C-alpha cells in the first residue's frame, strides 16, 4: 500500500497508556500481540490512517501515527483490545506535533521507562516499526522521525551514563532475589518462558548470582533445550510443569500467555515459594497471591527498586535531553525544507526559463555569447541555495521569490 506523505507535523499523534496511570492488569487489557497488530493494520485505512506503528510492551501500549485527530487512532487501537475505548481514553495521554515527537524520543532513550535508562525498549521500537514498514504503513515523515529517534538513542547509549550499570526489569528481579533470598545455593529455581525477557533473566541468574540449580520450561521445548545447553542448565517439558512448580522454591514467569500459566491449584498447600511474574498480562493466577506460603512479586513492584545505579542515571538526564533536542531540531529543519521544496523548484524552473529566453538574454547581456551569460547553471543553483537558507531562517513568502530573481539578474 503506498504511504501517504505529510507536510504538517501537527497531524502526528501519539495516544497511549503506561505504568504511570494504569496497573499491569489494565495494561494487559490493551496489550497487542502480533495477530492483533496485523488486524489493526488491515483496518487502518477504514479509519483514514495510512501511516502508523504500535508499541506494546509490559509497561505501555502506544499508537503513533498521522491522522485527522487522536480519536481515530484510539478507536483503531481499541477495535482489537479486550479493554474498552471509554476506559482507554480516560487513562490515555495524547500528544501531537512536536510534543508527540519529543515523547517518542524520550521513550526510545529510556527517559520514560519504569526503570530509568532501560535500553530494552529500543529493540521493541525497532521491531514494531519494522513490522509496520513491511506492511506499507511508513511514509517519508514517519521514517525520518524514527530514524532520528534511533540515532539519538544510540548516541545517548554510547556517550552518556543513562543506561549505565545493569538495571532493567529482568535485572531488578535478580536484585530482589539477592536481597531477599538467603542461601540461594540450596534453592531450586524454575524459569518459565525463554523469550527475550526470560533469556535475559536466566543469564542474569547465572552471571550475577552464580545460580546453577535452574530448570527451564518453554511451550516450544527446543528453545528451552537450546538455552539450557548454552548455559549448562536443566530443562523440562511443559507436561512436567506441575511437578517442577512443586519442587521449586523460586519461580520466575516470563511467558506471554493470554491466560495464567501458574494457577492457585499449583501452589496451594505447598512449600514456601517466591514467584516473580514478569509477564503482562499477569501469568500467575491472582488467587495465588493470597496463599500464606506464596510471595508474589510483579513488574510494577520490581520497578520501584532504587539503587545507586539509578541515582547515577538521573544525573545523566540533562545530557540525554540535549542530544534529543539536537536531533529534534534537525528533523524540524528538514521538515521546514520539505515545505519549501515546491517553491524552490518553481523558482529554479523560472530562472531556467528566463535564461533560455532570447529576449531576456539580449536585453540583459546584449547577446547570448556575453561572458556574463556563461555559467548560468552554477549561478542558478547558487541563487536557489541562498533562497533556501533565507526561507529556513525566516518566512517572508513571496519576498524571497523576488529577491532570488533580483539576485540572479544582478
TIGU-996619 format. One record per residue: residue in one letter; x, y, z of N, C-alpha, C, O, CB in turn. Coordinates in steps of 0.001 Angstrom, whole numbers, plus 500000, padded with zeros to 6 digits. Last residue first. Glycine has a CB too. Layout:
TIGU-996619
AXYZXYZXYZXYZXYZ...
***
This chain:
TIGU-996619
X521261540489488912522344541418489294523707540939488795524718541601489030522386541586490823X519608538356488346519778539396487320521019540246487604521730540666486691518523540298487252X519686536955490739520132536307489504520440537334488420521409537196487673519070535323489005X518609538775492513519997538313492722520535537665491454521714537814491133520075537310493905X516027539039491533516917540210491531518379539791491657519265540356491015516546541169492675X515114536432492044515153536948490672516109538126490576516911538206489645513746537365490205X515313536399494851516069535449494054516178535921492599517246535809491997515416534065494121X513510538372495651514937538549495925515773537633495043516821538038494542515241538278497406X511089537174494926511511538403494238513007538625494429513702539018493492510715539627494761X511129535063496737510976534793495311511496535989494512512244535829493548509490534495494958X511160536296499178512319535515498786512299535218497291513352535133496659512376534218499582X508576537425499218509756538301499213510992537549498757511804538105498017509993538896500605X506661535468499478506952535976498148508180536858498078508767537027497009505792536727497644X507795534485502567506993534031501446507464534647500121508581534362499687505530534367501689X509376534812504661508843536045504080508095535769502782507801536678502005509971537044503829X510504533251507312509482533008506288508890534328505820508021534899506478508368532081506829X513877532565507962512738533470508141511765533303506976512165533225505814513215534949508249X515507530324507598515731531220508740514568532159509003514304532511510153516974532028508516X514596529090505290514700528323506525514799529227507746514239528925508800515903527402506466X514783531094503446513456530571503757513473529757505044512496529734505793512938529716502602X517574531425503355516722532525503824515342532026504222514784532478505222516593533598502742X518330528936502288518813529361503616517917530451504184517543530408505356520274529866503535X517083529056499781516716528006500741517136528384502156516386528177503110517357526666500345X518417531153498555516995531303498834516541530280499877515724530586500745516175531152497541X520923529969498253520767531145499110519321531372499499519028531739500637521307532378498416X520241527949496443520794527615497761520638528775498732520268528584499890522271527231497642X519430529511494260518464528618494921518951528246496318518169528231497268518236527336494077X521860530750493582520704531569493977519690530719494746519155531157495764520034532210492730X523322528493492884523779529335493988522641530204494510522477530375495718524956530215493544X521911527628490657521946526776491859522386527577493077521879527364494178522893525577491648X522414529773488904521034529452489301521032528641490595520261528920491512520306528667488175X525168529550488624524606530742489251523186530496489734522794530938490814524630531912488278X525410527125487284526007527269488612525417528469489359525195528411490568527529527419488495X524049527831484910523562526727485741524100526829487162523360526647488129523959525381485128X525575529887483757524243530180484289523751529085485232523108529377486241523253530359483146X528087530147482604527960529557483942526609529804484571526504529919485792529026530095484845X527731533242480813528400531948480987528199531460482425528147532265483355529924532059480651X526842535778480531525836534728480342526422533327480526525703532334480410525215534846478955X528940537423480684528021537449481832526974536348481747526309536020482730527329538805481924X530117537184478179530735536493479341529792536436480536529846535487481319532038537201479754X527753536670475526528334537567476531528933536760477681528346535770478118527265538552477068X526393535244473681527797534889473880528480535770474918529677535620475159528542534983472569X523867536341473439523976535068474160525411534674474456525660533875475358523315533972473371X524030539919474085523864538748473221524209537497474024524758537571475123524761538855471941X523105541741476191523492542200474862523382541095473840522720541275472818524900542743474880X522111541035478646523531540832478401524010541363477046525214541420476799523844539377478499X519390541827478782520237541918479971521724541895479636522514542622480238519917540787480917X518311541561476223518046542777476997519056542945478114519528544052478376516635542748477573X519176539025475494519597540180474706519409541482475467520232542393475375518827540233473400X517870537472477477519332537484477382519821538711476619520773539366477044519837536205476699X515162537979476962515729538300478282517242538427478181517833539361478722515350537216479326X514978537006474366514659538406474624515260538853475952515796539955476063513137538624474625X515577534287474705516497535136473966516243536617474228517189537402474304516389534848472485X515344532346477508514571533324476731515539534296476038516243535047476712513565534104477653X516716530768479220516524530245477871515751531204476968515529530907475795515804528924477936X516602532156481612517895532005480939517735531513479505518568531831478656518782531042481717X513910531894482270514455533220481977515754533095481189515983533827480225514693534013483280X513867529155482787513063529700481679513581531075481265513679531386480078511571529794482081X515489529091485030515915528378483826515144528860482603515704528962481511515729526868484003X513889530558486799515203531079486417515714530397485151516308531049484293516209530890487562X511668528809486964511502530176486465512837530754486001512914531368484937510886531075487552X512837526533488104512236526449486763512105527835486151512390528028484969510852525764486824X513502527612490593514557527123489709514050527026488271514756527396487333515070525753490188X510979528199491623511932529281491401513022528847490422513416529607489538512558529728492733X509896525647491856509251526609490968510202527745490620510240528207489480507977527164491611X511618524598493787511569524000492454510963524971491442511451525102490319510762522694492482X510979526255495938512344526260495410512387525657494004513108526149493135513285525484496350X508310525559496345508645526944495975510032526998495349510246527694494356508579527877497213X508554522809497049507779523225495863508117524637495394508203524891494192506292523143496162X510289522988499434510736522368498181509897522797496979510480523132495947510694520859498310X509388523870501856509846524879500907510201524308499536510394525062498582511034525592501470X508794521614503288507698522530502996508090523529501916507242523986501149507271523267504262X511344520597503557510364519855502760509192520750502361508669520658501250509852518633503543X512420522474505311512927522423503942511959521669503032511770522046501876514313521761503909X511013521803507598510835523126507007511305523144505558510672523748504693511590524180507819X512036519220508033510599519414507802510332520763507127509526520854506201509821519323509135X514674519826508586514348519016507407512885519203507025512545519328505848514644517523507670X514224521205510965514859521897509835514565521153508526514253521762507504516396522016510057X513149519124512480512311520288512187512886521106511038512136521643510223512163521166513430X515379517408512658514167516972511964513302518168511573512780518220510459513363516005512846X517105519028514120517497518562512788516269518122511990516141518425510804518508517402512897X515648519239516474515867520437515659516296520070514245515898520724513281516922521339516307X515877516606517350514557517138517018514688518380516156513925518559515208513763517458518292X518613516470517839518035515648516780516629516120516390516247516037515222517988514190517223X518856518295519971519625518493518740519007517705517584518891518223516473521094518069518947X517245517138521924516884518452521379517600518711520053517019519277519126517225519564522387X518739514816522485517407514714521900517010516026521235516498516030520115516378514327522969X520972515947523687521126515164522462519795515041521731519736515149520507521688513769522779X519767517100525944520464517959524979520639517238523637520476517844522578521841518390525538X518822514849527292517868515833526790518512516733525735517871517087524746517320516679527943X521243513663528053520354512976527112519362513951526489519093513883525290519602511838527817X522175515591529858522959515265528667522072514597527604522145514924526420524147514340529038X520139515510531860520370516727531065521172516462529787520879517046528744521098517760531908X520449512748532848519264513188532106519511514459531300519125514498530132518114513413533062X522451511929534481522749511967533050521579512495532212521711512667531001523129510582532571X521496511674537010522421512779536762522743512947535284523251513991534874523700512566537538X520115509303536838519352510547536912520236511759536637519770512758536090518693510682538283X522186507445536985521495507647535718520726508969535711520691509668534698520544506482535444X522803507534539663523803507976538688523145508255537339523518509198536641524915506917538532X520478506417540662520828507794541027521866508360540052521799509529539671521370507850542479X520670503837539648519612504710539165519891506171539505519574507063538718518276504285539750X522863502905541142522929502948539683521891503899539119522187504681538216522733501553539096X521933502893543756522943503873543369523059504007541861523324505096541351524285503496543951X518397502229543424519732502000543960520686503055543425520282503987542729520232500585543606X515103501132543782516004502265543537517369501948544138517453501445545258515427503592544141X512309499474542651513660499304543189514540500495542792514689500810541611514287497974542684X509968499614541394510173500564542485511579500475543084511975501297543911509141500329543571X509692497579539630510099498874539085510393499895540176511003500931539909509024499410538165X508652495471541067510080495460540745510565496828540303511708497203540564510369494436539660X505965496144541075506714496186542329508218496206542075508966496879542785506347494989543207X505346495750538378505143497066538984505931497198540288506499498254540566503649497309539244X505837493037537950506715494028537323506546495417537944507511496178538023506440494095535824X505337491301541153505101491557539728505976492701539226506763493267539985503619491880539478X505561488614543428506077489930543038505839490119541544506104489214540753507601490071543385X504321486733546039504179487011544607504582488449544317504021489388544883502726486751544134X504898484192548127505236485608547977505257485898546483506099485379545751506624485962548661X502979481711549676503417482304548404503719483785548572502900484540549095502346482106547316X501772480622551864503087480076551506503683480696550250504749480283549795502984478592551318X499265481772552070500288482117553070501686481630552711502677482171553202499902481547554404X497724483162549151498154481974549891499293482317550853500194483074550491498597480864548918X497171485275547567496565485257548901497020484074549745496720484009550937495063485235548781X498234484819545096498835485888545903498346485845547353499029486325548258498518487257545286X496589483100543834497822482559544408498481483564545350499194483189546281498799482166543296X494618484616542664494311483954543934495551483388544607495566483213545825493307482847543712X495656485351540188495631486319541280495404485669542631495944486127543638494564487346541032X497914483254538475496544483481538915496519484343540179497270484095541122495833482140539168X500310484643536446500098483908537689498699484254538192498353485429538316501200484254538765X500677486333534367500541484916534031500505484025535262500648482807535159501675484488533134X499376489534533614499916488606534593499659487164534180498576486818533707499315488875535967X499819490440530073499134490446531365499743489425532309500517488562531895497644490165531183X503083490459531172501937491354531006501104490805529850501619490704528736502391492851530735X505420488928533450504541488909532286503473489992532353503021490386533428503886487554532154X506992488335535542507487489377534640506579489550533432506938490251532486508900489049534179X506557487420538718505819487422537452506254488610536611505927489755536925504288487463537700X508029485374540926508222486689540303507610486639538909508081485911538034509749487084540239X507466483769543907507102483786542488507240485205541971506640486133542514505651483251542265X508739481797546361508814483161545828508523483077544340509236482404543596510222483826546102X507162479556548615507651479860547269507691481369547039506803482109547463506763479182546206X506974476867550868507111478309550663507743478579549301508709477932548895507959478948551794X505042474022549587506137474636550339506185476139550050505537476627549124507494473966549982X501385473949549376502746473533549044503780474177549951503438474799550957503056473868547602X498785474708549514499242473682550456500647473178550142501044472104550594498278472518550454X498860475719546117498129475653547374498629474466548209498862473375547689496607475535547111X500042475696543628500876476070544778500162475984546120500793476159547162501386477461544590X498241474976541661499629474513541545500410474702542841501341473947543119500332475248540414X495890476298542196495948474864542482497361474296542399497650473257542994495053474119541527X496381478800541174496341478625542626496498477153542992497156476811543975495026479181543202X498613478407538331497304478520538965497420478373540475498427477886540989496343477469538405X500488479756535816500561479177537160499253479467537876498840480619538010501780479747537966X499395480973533615500102479705533420500243478973534751500137477749534820501494479945532786X496482482843532745497507482465533722498099481090533433497385480162533053496922482483535125X496243483771529235495657483245530467496770482857531436497887482570531005494740482026530168X497818484588527196496616485389527451495938484977528755495152485739529317495630485255526287X501348484545527772500079483851527599498916484788527894499022485674528742500013482613528504X504167484632527736503358485628527032501996485021526715501556484986525566504068486114525728X506408484344530581505632483823529463504799484938528837504743486051529359504726482664529923X508090484381532740508307485342531657507616484842530401508166484908529301509824485562531397X508399483857536064507457483648534965507648484755533930507397485927534212505984483622535485X510253482051538364510203483272537568509371483000536321509612482027535607511637483763537191X510290480761541553509713480597540218509668481958539538509105482909540081508287479962540290X511907479008544044511825480297543355511320480042541941511863479204541221513215481034543336X511622476410544745511482477398545819511318478798545233510681479664545832512705477353546764X510085473558543158510843474813543110510572475695544324509463475730544858510508475578541838X508408471379543208509776471219543708510524472536543847511504472611544588510546470311542797X506024472275542055506003471697543402507402471661544009507558471893545208505412470283543367X506879472953539509506405474000540418506453473503541857506872474225542761504968474440540049X507424470399538507508512471354538651508126472498539589508953472960540376508911471905537286X504825469304538460505872468678539285507015469660539539507520469747540658506412467398538601X503578471007536596503067470887537966504125470317538902504295470805540019501816470003537994X505151470620534186505055471905534873504623471751536330505258472324537215504081472808534144X505540468587532459506092468399533804505950469652534656506551469748535726507559468000533720X504653469416530029503835468431530734504305468212532170503550467708533002503851467111529983X506683470945529031505542471631529619504665470667530420504011471071531381504718472311528530X509850469379529946508722469647529041507581470328529779507519470294531008508223468343528399X512819471064531140511764470067531298510643470399530325510489471551529920511236470022532770X516369471439531608515089471859531043514094470730531221514477469578531428515228472248529538X519268472773533305518329471704533006517096472287532308516822473483532409517924470949534302X522363474263532022521243474142532947520372472951532567520685472211531634520408475435532962X524430475442530463524691474311531332523625474108532393523946473812533544526013474481531985X523862477352528605524259477819529942524556476680530910524900476931532065523173478693530522X523245475909526291524175477048526216524723477421527588525898477764527724523479478262525593X521311474132527190522603473618526716523652474719526697524811474489527044522461473004525314X519259475941527755519803475100528821521182474561528433522102474539529251518842473935529132X518727476932525224519256477830526241519876477041527391520906477439527935518152478754526765X517787474539523986518938475263523434519566476174524482520788476200524628518516476087522210X515538473859525556516674472932525470517926473651524982519016473407525500516344471756524535X513851475986525043514338475783526410515565474887526399516520475122527140513236475171527301X513443475453522342514047476730522747514588476645524167515662477173524459513022477874522642X512182472979522323513551473046521819514236474364522167515461474413522279513558472850520319X509562473491523268510546472833524133511978472992523642512896473125524451510223471370524250X507579476019523457508375475394522401509597474781523069510554475484523395508787476432521278X506980476687526100505978475991525283506622475317524080506267474194523721504895476968524815X509563475889528456509022476777527432508016475990526601508165474782526412510158477368526532X511505475840531350510348475288530648509846476331529662509720477509529996509220474869531646X514502475067533072513803475904532099512634475140531482512750473963531138514773476382530999X515899475128536279515217474328535263514389475249534377513660476109534873514320473237535917X518864475551538087517783476196537338517212475218536319517955474564535587518286477483536633X521214475770539804520113474827540026518831475390539402517852475665540095519910474552541556X522916477841539499523026476742538549521881475750538673521613474980537750524336476027538739X523821481230540037522842480158540201523023479102539110523253479431537946521404480725540169X525309483525540207526017482244540170525092481052540322525538479969540701527059482204541249X524266485983540042524009485246541282524742483911541328524787483252542366522521485012541448X525158486911537587525247487789538750524997487077540075525470487527541119524273488911538602X524964484797535679526119485693535704526271486444537014527387486604537508526019486674534583X522539483411536219523809482691536139524989483639536374525893483340537154523947481998534769X520660485442536237520710484485537349522063483787537399522650483598538465519583483444537219X521139486563533723521453487335534934521525486445536158522364486664537032520415488427535155X520167484529532093521599484855532049522024485669533264523129485495533780521931485626530768X517445484689532796518207483468533025519712483751533045520432483265533917517879482430531947X516771487228531893516657486905533306517502485691533648518191485670534668515200486659533684X517142486913529140517953487878529881517943487577531376518974487660532043517449489300529631X515140484959528666516545484667528370517463485610529146518446485170529741516815484786526853X512822486339529364513203485128530079514668484791529882515355484385530820512346483968529632X512895488382527453512965488718528872513395487501529687514227487611530587511605489245529371X512821486821525023513885487786525291514016488088526777515122488057527316513631489072524525X511748483507526083511819484594525107512888485587525543513764485248526339510440485300524953X511293481336527712512673481624527323512725482581526129513613482491525280513412480320526986X509347480325530362509430481265529251510861481616528935511577482138529790508649482520529558X509984479937533707509008479662532667509091480733531589508923481918531875507587479592533256X512313478568535793512086479706534903511148479281533787511464478379533011513425480243534322X512892477659539091512172477307537866511922478577537058511380479552537581510826476581538193X515391476675541326514773477777540574514112477226539321514700476431538588515827478863540202X515972475513544588515728475156543194514939476280542523513953476775543070514964473801543088X518487476379546864517143476651546365517039476231544894517901476552544076516790478155546532X521018476323547880520186475140548115518743475326547646517872474526547988520195474792549587X522098478808547159522664477585546591521758476363546775521734475473545925524011477310547217X521069480929548549520462480608547262520911479253546720520208478625545929520790481687546260X520989482086551266521433480730550921520776480229549624520036479245549618521116479763552076X518111484281551261519398483828551783519717482416551306518814481645550981519403483880553312X516519486534549399516616485074549491518000484678550006518971484738549252516340484414548108X516580489280549136515519488680549944515604487167550103514835486582550867514214489020549352X518555490267547489518318490961548743517361490221549672517329490501550870517784492326548463X518475488552545274519725488709546020519486489297547401520124488892548373520692489590545247X515874488976544364516268487662544871517507487778545750517582487183546825516530486689543708X516111491644543535515146491281544575515520489937545201515487489783546421513714491223543992X518030491465541526518322492235542734517387491849543875517806491739545027518210493732542450X516558489992539674517765489401540255518138490128541549518513489500542539518941489458539245X514620491842539020514214490568539616515397489900540302515257489316541377513622489633538547X516186493748537802515545494091539069515055492838539779515073492776541008514379495059538839X516771492461535437517819492538536448517258492945537803517784492540538840518895493520536016X514312492730534129514839491391534396515928491433535460516004490536536300515385490765533110X514141495516534011513110494760534727513631493369535078513420492885536190511818494653533878X517469496690534714516339496509533802515290495763534603515528495412535759516745495724532470X520741497658535161519391497756535707518374497629534576518421498378533600519198499093536470X523620497765535243522874496597534777521473496583535374521071495612536014523617495301535138X525438500620534014525082499623535019524239498530534405524163498396533184524339500269536184X523863503172531975524997502531532622524565501565533703523465501673534245525914503567533205X522177504683530539521888503249530578523030502476531215523153501267531021521622502719529171X523342507159530954521920506986531237521530505516531322520646505151532096521089507678530174X525863508124530597525702507011531532524248506717531833523938506096532850526431507303532816X526615508748527098526169509140528435526068507896529319526176506766528842524799509885528370X527378507698524670528109508864525163527651509360526531528238510297527071527985509971524182X525826505492523891527281505413523757528036506550524432529217506397524741527641505384522318X523151506197524365523675504944524915525199504964524962525801504515525937523191503748524083X522989508518522832522787508590524290523375507359524959524025507463526000521280508718524635X523337507396520295524324508349520806524215508467522324525229508511523021524135509733520147X521020505808520146522343505189520054523423506105520624524314505654521343522666504839518599X518992507720520259519088506701521301520472506055521320521026505790522387518013505631521097X519476509110517855519589509790519144519786508785520268520645508971521130518346510645519413X518897507100515982520235507710516047520467508373517388521529508218517991520417508736514924X516187506634516537517157505551516700518583506091516790519386505598517582517046504559515538X515093509159515928514922508581517259515974507503517513516582507466518582513506507994517415X515662509365513216516256510310514157516197509796515580517139509975516352515560511651514067X514024507279512326515469507202512104516206508152513044517245507799513603515810507531510638X511527508338513015512027507160513721513522506977513513514223506560514436511285505914513261X511354510570511236511235510731512686511877509556513410512682509753514319509761510865513097X511577509337508732512574510328509146512545510508510670513594510589511309512320511685508437X509288507744508722510611507114508656511698508073509131512621507678509842510912506645507223X507333509682508756507426508751509880508789508074509901509371507859510963506309507696509805X507911510901506261507961511657507507508106510738508713508923510998509596506712512515507654X507652508875504273508928509567504484509013510318505810510080510366506421509166510529503363X505646506194505784505980507154504740507257507902505091507887507598506104504830508140504526X504491503024506474505505504011506849505827504873505639506230504362504594506792503321507392X502998500806505870502370501860506659503385502876507189503163503506508223501606501248507816X503727498423504602503480499613503801502841500760504551502200501613503935502629499262502663X504531496279506052503142496252505583502764497515504815501610497671504416502200496071506760X507051496992506792506913495862505871505499495773505299505296495256504201507271494556506581X506413498990508632507054499348507367506897498236506346506641498498505170508535499656507583X505377497552510776504517498478510039505111498828508685504384498950507699504288499748510848X507729496125511490506508495411511128505578496308510316505048495886509288505789494903512386X509492498166512181509795497304511033508539496589510556508311496463509353510885496277511397X508273499140514507508384499997513328508625499159512068508033499416511020509521501022513514X508585496959516238507244497472515927507258498295514645506369498166513803506710498322517091X511404496712516295510567495594515840509185496084515414508671495684514370510432494536516950X512193499191517345512664498746516030511757497658515452511397497688514276514107498228516129X510948499074519862510570500111518898510978499692517486510198499826516544511222501466519270X512349496959520995510904496820520803510388497863519818509491497575519025510165496948522146X514884498011521168514665496847520318513191496641520025512824496200518936515240495606520967X514422500009523047514802500388521694514623499226520720514248499439519567516247500874521670X513860498856525509512760499452524758513146499722523307512290499670522424512313500743525423X516145498141526842515444497091526111514360497664525194513984497029524209514827496097527088X517253500072528422517573500129526995516853499058526190516941499061524962519062499993526796X516284502128530910516099500756530440516220500731528919515387501302528215514721500188530896X516400504654531987517506504230531142517404502803530646518339502304530021518771504390531876X514570503909534893515229504930534084516396504351533291517258503660533832515717506067534970X512033501790534789513395501850535326514190502748534395514453502390533247514053500412535449X509905502611533241509709502396534666511044502414535392511167502985536476508981501071534918X510880505207530873510736503822531312510488503735532809510812504656533558511974503019530945X511455507572529740510069507386530158509816505973530668508666505583530874509129507693529005X514041507443528951513695508503529902512283508330530450511950508878531502513827509870529238X514852505754526990514682505174528323514335506206529370514331505895530562515928504452528732X514914506673524459516120506886525257516039506214526618517042506115527324516368508364525437X512352506182523580513454505426522987514736505553523795515554504633523810513698505891521567X510912508097525070510648506669525254511838505857524765512288504942525455509360506246524507X511932510476524006512115510162525427511928508681525703512682508080526468511143510969526278X511035510291521332512471510369521627512745509983523078513689509242523352513008511789521345X508271510355521814508885509175521204510389509151521455510952508098521757508600509142519696X508011512961522873507655511796523677508314510533523125508854509731523887506132511622523723X508743514560520723509568514560521929509284513325522785510198512721523347509322515840522745X506522514023519063507873513650518639508802513569519841509568512614519968508419514656517610X504477515167520556504438513734520261505819513228519854506233512139520252503417513440519148X505309517831520546505173517131521820505154515613521609505744514866522389503892517584522546X505129518528517815506443518426518460506379517663519778507305516919520098507017519813518702X502117516760517200503167517663516738504481517438517462504893516301517691502734519094516915X500459515680520246500614515792518799501723516772518465502203517513519322499298516229518141X499232513330522663500105514434522283500166514494520764499954513492520081501532514269522898X497594511937525393497526512227523961498380513457523665498264514486524330496050512451523501X497244509292527611497882510580527356497905510743525839498200509800525103499346510664527989X494354507543528908495389507793527902495978509196528001495314510147528413494821507583526518X492222507007530521493565506807531086494675507315530173495809507497530615493790505339531374X490024507452528984490047508055530323491434507974530953491778508779531818489024507368531232X490503505928526745490586507389526614490607508082527971491149509180528097489414507912525790X490079503351527885491379503748527324491512505271527285492512505829527738491557503164525902X487404503361528554488401503239529612489772503692529128490527504330529862488470501798530115X486283503598525982485985504591527019487039504551528125487508505595528577484582504348527613X487143501298524650487599502606524184487409503656525276488275504508525475486844503020522906X487988498534526858487068499379526096487726500682525670488726501112526244485821499676526917X490184495665526464489701496846527160488862497731526255489002497690525033490862497634527716X490987493917524498489984493456525456489361494647526175488164494650526465490608492478526475X491354495324521165491777495068522544490625494561523397489453494745523068492359496334523163X490730496180518635491303494839518760491687494487520197492293493439520423492518494721517873X489804498709518754488988497773517979489485496344518134488768495398517812488984498164516504X491646500292519955490707499587520833489771498653520077489028497888520691489890500586521614X492983501371517680493676500529518653492686499667519431492869498455519551494497501392519619X490902502906516479491558501817515767492218500857516748492025499646516647492595502367514782X490344504767518488489303503841518041489902502645517314489467501509517506488307504559517130X492816506113518611492291505420519790491249504378519381491268503247519867491675506431520781X492949507221516045493976506274516485493483505453517673493704504243517734495272507017516856X490746508905516137490794507839515142491823506778515520491592505583515336491115508414513764X491470510714518134490332509834518342490352508651517374490015507529517751489033510612518189X493415512401517238493840511261518042492713510254518224492968509071518446494342511730519398X492748513256513772492667513500515212493138512252515941493250511179515348491214513884515645X493704512633511293492975513894511447492859514273512912492869515453513263491581513794510816X497099511342511531495641511214511473495005512587511556495673513578511850495116510306512610X499928509389511789499379510612511217497878510406511027497445509417510436500083510977509858X500950507766514891500559507853513503500090509224513088499879510108513918499503506875513228X501266505362517431501818506557516807501339506607515361501328505582514680503379506570516885X500089504013520366499907504026518918500366505377518394499906506419518862498420503746518525X501199502031523068501128503347522427500931503172520927501531502296520304502411504179522715X501280500609526132500753500385524784500534501765524181499774502571524716499411499526524798X503735499635528590502978500617527824502358500004526580502850499009526047503868501778527437X505185497656529896504970498928530589504050499896529859503619500888530448506278499591530816X505493495514528257504912495253529569504565496550530291503738496546531203505871494426530415X504441496953525085505404496303525971504734496050527317503550496339527493506694497171526141X503860498011521948503174497317523043504200496531523843504767495558523347502053496373522504X503440500402519604504432499922520562503687499312521743502967500011522456505387501077521028X502644500636516255502126500408517597503216499800518462503837498803518091500882499494517563X502522503117513646503075501898514235502634501844515690502294502865516287504643501855514113X501369504544510526501308504314511965502218503172512357502632502366511523499877504024512407X499641505929507902500976505824508499500826505637509996500225506474510670501841507082508182X497012506028507239497904505348506302499337505234506813500154504525506225497900506071504986X493703506174508158495071506217508677495976505394507765495734504207507547495133505686510143X490956506051507901491665507123507219493112507257507643493698508331507510490968508411507450X489847503835508885489865504982509798490596506177509170490824507189509832490537504592511132X490316502048506925488916502377507195488790503574508131487757504242508165488196501173507794X493081501653507095492538502508506030491073502897506246490641503959505797492672501806504702X493242499836509422493659501237509486493081502105508364492623503212508647495158501313509448X492777497137509234491625498015509437491968499495509340491071500325509190491009497739510773X495303496077508961494323495790507916493121496732508018492517497082507004493859494329508006X496438496872511349496929497465510107495948497234508968495779498096508106498300496891509743X494977495215513089494894496671513196495353497348511912494719498294511444495732497166514374X495835492660512343494433493032512150494250494548512202493455495103511444493554492361513210X498511492775513158498173492553511747496747493004511450496487493650510435498343491068511379X498112493057515913498824494104515163498485493997513677498207495000513020500365493994515379X496963490625516542496167491843516696496790492993515911496081493804515316496039492222518184X499172488983516050497942488793515280497046490035515352496450490442514355497179487559515793X501098489949517964501319490066516507500055489904515670499879490614514680502324489039516065X499221491730520589500086490656520104500220490750518582499524491553517961499524489266520521X498996494365522768498769493985521373499746492884520983500960493079521040498922495211520429X497238495229525738498441494680525107498088494165523715497015493599523507499059493539525977X495086496041527135495379496792525909496687496338525250497180496980524323495450498286526218X494981494515529363493768494561528547494007495266527208493229495109526267492649495265529311X497387495059530610497224493783529925496005493741529021495990493016528027497137492681530926X496854497423531876497720497442530692497582496148529891497651496148528662499188497653531104X495306496426534006494704497303532990495543497297531721495008497180530619494559498747533525X497313494957535326496082494300534905495388495110533812494935494552532813495141494101536102X499292496816535957499586495783534967498325495086534466498269494668533310500534494761535554X497701500091536187498457498956536695498576497884535619498036498020534521497793498384537958X498173503418535036497438502159534952498303501011535448499500500962535164496973501894533509X499765505644535075498363505812535449497566504514535422496381504521535758497718506805534538X502351504732534553502167505886535430500727506030535910500490506487537028502592507149534715X502594502694532693502633502337534109502302503496535039502000503267536210503983501803534453X500419503934530062501623503302530594501500503096532100500440503301532690502865504148530273X498766504418526935498702504262528387500011503633528831500641502891528077497466503388528829X498401506784524184498868505586524872498555505569526352498137506569526935500329505442524687X498909508296521123497915508034522169498335506753522867498598505744522211496449507917521581X500345510753519160500590509556519961499492509481520999499179510465521669502011509577520632X500312512151515834499759511947517174500368510721517840500836509792517182498237511803517107X500667514571513448501349513402514024500917513285515479501127514206516269502922513525513904X499677516901512540498810515732512373499487514449512844498945513360512660498396515591510914X501665518703512770500615518789513788499641517623513672498862517375514592499861520117513667X503273518469510594503572517575511717502555517711512842502574516914513780504966517856512252X502498518400507401502049519106508594502252518199509797501485517258510000500558519541508467X503065516863505295503929518020505480503549518804506728504219519777507072503870518923504259X503151513468504465502536514502505277503532515643505461504705515409505750502077513936506647X502360510958502163503317511946502622502583513052503365501522513508502937504125512520501441X501395507586502614500986508969502389502031509923502945502530509732504053499615509243503030X502506504705500867502438505522502073502104506962501715502482507473500661503762505457502849X500725502188499123501568503370499095501377504202500337500258504393500813501281504197497868X500849498810500000500000500000500000500882501236500000501759501317500859499041500008501223
***
